[in-house]
Amino acid sequence: MKLYLKTKDYSFSNEEFDLIWDESKDMLITEPVPDNLASFYQGDNYISHTDSKKSIVDSLYQVIKVKNIKNKIQLIDNQGHKSKKLLDIGAGTGDFLIFANQQGFKVSGVEPNEKARGRAQQKGIKLTEDLDELSDSNFDVITLWHVLEHLPDLNHQIRTISNLLNDSGILIIAVPNFRSWDAKHFGKYWAGFDVPRHLWHFSKSSIRLLFKEHGMKVKTIKPMWFDAFYVSLLSEKYKGNRFYFLSAFFKGLWSNIQAIFTKEYSSLIYVLEKG
């Protein structure tokens, strides 16, 4: 393993972290991991736990989230798993599960953050705090929307998730792609790194290798088109660009254009199955 990049927590603490490249799996590892990692999720700026609309960036995130939720359900339906038992890990404030339930799915969710669980409860969705509490359950669909990169003890978590999935079920994972054009362009300012909350940073190779070790294979890979724009927006802001909206639009657009040829989109969705 060797140093890939030095970066900072530009969202909250401004603390510095190293990204270490694991060549055998083509993935990056955040070091060091703070002992008080949970405290890095407590700020009001951590939007997936707050439903915040305080800023233009927050409002934009909420608009995109609604569109993305509909796309996610359509993706599941396209795999032939409509109206099945669905588990969402890292459910945030529960909006995806609410919509999935309205579409006929029997839903369950896991969310370790107390504030986010409380907001979900207010919306009528009861979330479980810990994945291990569901050890006696099984599901047809398990989803992790930008969550895998947050999970400690990665191999244990993947093993647990695999055990919860029915033999004919599908696992859907969305993660940032550090091999994308925008990741390379922004370097240490790339918002997709989001250290130290993101403990792991994946490529297409690393996802295939990690899950192969647990008897799972990638069925298909889909792009998340909006992520290039949103990540570019935050990255330009971290750089201190006063005109970050305009610049971010063109950077996000160029990243997606490049990815049409390279297939290395800013974020990727992986549909996996056992076998």
Residue, then its C-alpha position, 0 to 999 in steps of 0.5 A: m500500500k502507498l500514499y495516493l493523496k492527502t486531503k481534508d475534511y472540507s465540510f466540517s473540521n478542516e482536519e487532514f487525512d491520507l488516502i492510501w491505495d490498496e493496489s491489490k483491490d484498486m481502492l483507497i482507504t482513509e487514514p487515520v480513522p478518528d476515534n470520535l468518528a460519529s461526531f463528524y456526522q453531527g453537524d447541521n450541514y450533513i444534509s442526508h440526516t437533516d432534510s435541510k433546505k437552508s442554502i441553495v445547494d441544500s435545496l438543489y440536493q432535495v430536488i435531485k433527491v426526489k428525481n433520484i428516488k423515482n429512478k431507483i424504484q424504476l431500476i429495481d422494477n426493471q430487475g423483476h423485483k417489484s413489490k418484494k421485501l426491501l431493506d435499505i441500509g443507511a436509510g437517512t430520514g426515510d424518504f426512499l422507503i416511504f416512496a418504495n412502500q407507496q409502490g407496494f414494497k414491504v420495507s425495512g430500514v437501518e440508520p445508525n444516526e439518532k437524529a435521522r431516525g427521529r425524522a424518519q419516525q415523524k414521517g411514519i417510518k420506523l428504522t432499526e439502529d443496527l444491521d445485526e438486529l435483522s440477522d434472522s430476516n431475509f430480503d429480496v432487495i437490499t439497497l445501499w445508496h452512498v452508504l458502503e463507503h461509510l461502513p466500518d469493518l467492510n468484510h464483516q458488513i458485506r458478509t452480513i448483507s450477503n446472509l440477509l439476501n435471498d438466493s434469488g435476490i439483488l443487492i444494489i449499491a451506489v458509491p462514488n468512483f475515484r476513477s472518474w474525470d471529476a475525481k482526477h480533476f479536483g484532486k484533494y478538493w473532490a467532494g466524493f472523498d468526504v473524509p473521514r466519513h468515507l472510509w473507503h473509496f471504490s473503483k469498478s475493479s474493487i467492487r467486483l473483487l470485494f463481492k466476489e470474495h463473498g460469492m456475489k457477482v456484478k450483474t450490471i452497472k449504471p451511471m448516476w448522472f446528477d452526481a457529477f454536477y452536485v459533486s462538482l458544485l461542492s468541489e468548486k465551493y471547497k476550492g473557494n471559487r466564488f462563481y462555483f455554480l457556473s463552473a460546476f455545471f460545465k465541469g459536471l457536464w464535461s465529466n459525464i461526456q468523458a464518461i460516455f466513452t470511459k464508463e467512469y462516471s462520478s458515481l456508479i450504481y452496481v446491481l449484484e446477485k449471488g452466484 
